[in-house]
């Protein structure tokens, strides 16, 4: 089956006619001879390529560990410690300082 394709410009004037002498497959022939545009549109929608979601790459931040003063690159910019060990070390030292303050104050709160 041969087909002719007409190409129009913005004003509706005929620019050129593209024709081919290729025979179309049975499914293409059935598609072009459909009476219902609803069926044609549904088949066109199924032929479209799916949308490709482009996600942003994970951003790494440059931070300095507050315990060992080493540079590390976390995903979240609010991260303070390079490892779990540094975090535990910080909280242990913080607990020791609190105990010393309690011993100095005699278990009472700081009076101003």
C-alpha positions in Angstrom: 0.0 0.0 0.0 1.4 3.4 -1.0 0.7 6.5 1.0 0.9 10.2 0.5 1.8 12.7 3.2 1.0 16.4 2.7 3.2 19.0 4.6 1.6 22.4 5.2 3.2 25.6 6.5 1.9 27.9 9.3 -0.5 29.7 6.9 -2.1 26.5 5.7 -0.4 26.5 2.3 0.8 23.2 0.9 4.6 23.0 1.0 5.3 19.5 -0.4 3.8 16.0 -0.8 5.8 13.1 0.5 4.9 9.7 -1.0 6.2 6.2 -0.6 5.6 3.0 -2.4 6.3 0.8 0.6 3.7 -1.7 1.6 2.5 -1.3 5.2 2.2 -4.2 7.6 -1.3 -5.4 8.5 -1.3 -3.7 11.9 -0.3 -0.4 10.4 -2.9 -0.7 7.7 -5.6 -1.5 10.3 -4.5 1.5 12.4 -4.8 3.9 9.4 -8.2 2.6 8.4 -9.8 2.9 11.9 -13.1 4.8 12.0 -12.8 5.8 15.7 -10.3 8.5 16.7 -10.7 7.3 20.3 -9.1 4.0 19.5 -6.4 5.6 17.4 -5.5 8.0 20.3 -5.4 5.1 22.8 -3.0 3.2 20.6 -0.8 6.3 20.1 -0.6 6.8 23.9 0.6 3.2 24.3 3.3 3.7 21.7 4.8 6.8 23.4 8.0 6.4 25.3 7.6 6.6 29.1 8.9 9.7 30.8 12.3 9.4 32.3 12.6 11.0 35.7 15.9 12.8 36.1 16.8 13.0 39.8 19.4 15.3 41.2 22.6 13.6 42.2 23.3 13.3 45.9 25.2 16.3 47.1 28.0 15.7 49.6 29.1 18.5 51.9 32.6 19.3 53.3 32.5 19.2 57.1 35.0 19.1 60.0 34.4 16.6 62.8 34.0 18.4 66.2 35.8 15.5 68.0 38.8 14.5 65.9 38.9 17.6 63.7 39.1 15.5 60.6 37.5 16.4 57.3 34.6 14.2 56.1 31.9 14.4 53.4 28.4 13.7 54.7 25.2 13.8 52.7 23.5 16.1 55.2 25.1 19.4 56.0 24.0 19.4 59.7 26.1 16.3 60.5 28.8 16.9 63.2 30.6 13.6 63.6 32.7 11.7 61.0 31.9 8.3 62.6 29.7 6.7 65.3 32.7 6.3 67.5 33.4 10.0 67.5 29.8 10.7 68.4 30.0 8.2 71.3 33.3 9.7 72.5 31.8 13.2 72.5 28.7 12.2 74.5 30.9 10.3 77.0 33.1 13.3 77.6 30.0 15.5 77.8 28.6 13.2 80.5 31.9 13.3 82.5 31.9 17.1 82.5 28.3 17.2 83.7 29.2 14.8 86.6 32.1 17.1 87.6 29.8 20.1 87.6 27.3 18.3 89.8 30.0 17.3 92.2 31.3 20.9 92.4 27.9 22.4 92.9 26.9 19.7 95.4 24.0 18.4 93.3 22.3 21.9 93.1 21.7 23.9 90.0 23.9 26.8 89.1 22.9 29.9 91.1 23.3 33.2 89.5 
